[in-house]
Amino acid sequence: MQKLFNFSNNRQIWRILLTELNQIMIEERDIFLKRVYFSCIDKNTGKTFWSNKKFLDEDYWIGIETTFRDMLFLHLFEKPDMPKHKQIIGVNLRTGEVVWVNSELTFDSLIDGNIFAYKQKFESREFFELDFQTGEILNSFGEDASRINERKQSWNDETFISTQFPFSLMEGVEFDEPRKYILNIIGDTKYVGNIEFMEYKNLLLFNYYEKVIESSLTNRLCIVDKATEKILLREILNNFSPAPVPDSFFIDDGNLYFIKDKKEIVAISLLVPTLSGLENQ
């Protein structure tokens, strides 16, 4: 194994999203200054495509809907501190430049490569289909949502998803082997909540929450070689977590990704045979 890169602007990482262009789309927020920053990096090297961008001169009340092909789709919020979305902003993932904006419609879904959106009326919604690259309106469905629902049900998303997320360690014979390794390593540690784990080739990866002080939990990640039972990595992801949070790490195309201290993305290749200098007690 080998460390590929780390990414940090010393701000809270709010959301990360993998794209079809082998990128990581990153949303960072400063909740005290009310600022949001968007960056896009290569998922294998950490090379920056663009960074610290804001869009439409909006400092904070803007977020990510999804990505598709070479496009990122953002939304504004109807009101500050309210979750309801409005508008659609299409951004080129390679350049970070805004390609199109629709100020009248709200994102609903992405089906068959096109965006489905709606215009909110007083007591109803009017539905539309848009070209994802240009924002051009292709079809208008009026208030008939059934036609969109039919498209959703018939659509077979053939996009290959290589991302793997951990499982909860449950009771049952199918979990006996990973449980044996995990409990042998953590020993008498009083862990809190579920232990999450994943097996990749000859490796066992898992994280658990330990109560070190009364007011918070420590989130620990371990990687074990099952053949030798050697601990290859022991990392503290967060020293001050108020409660267990699922999906602390994931694997994509043989790379391990996790967020450390809420502010740093770390990427490690699991395909390189040996690992040195990565263990952090």
Protein Blocks (a to p, Z undefined) as FASTA:
>chain_A
ZZfbdcdehiacfbdcddfkopacdddddfklopaddddddfklopafbghiaehhiakl
gcdfbdehjbccddddfbghiabdgdjddddfklopafbdcfkbccfbdcehiacddddd
fkbccdddddfklopafbdehjalklmmmmmmmpccfbdcfbdcdddddedjklmmmmmm
mmmmnmmaccehjdddddehjbccddddddfbfkbccdddddddfklopafbdcdfbfbd
fbdcehkbcceehiacddehhlaccdddfkbmbaehkacZZ
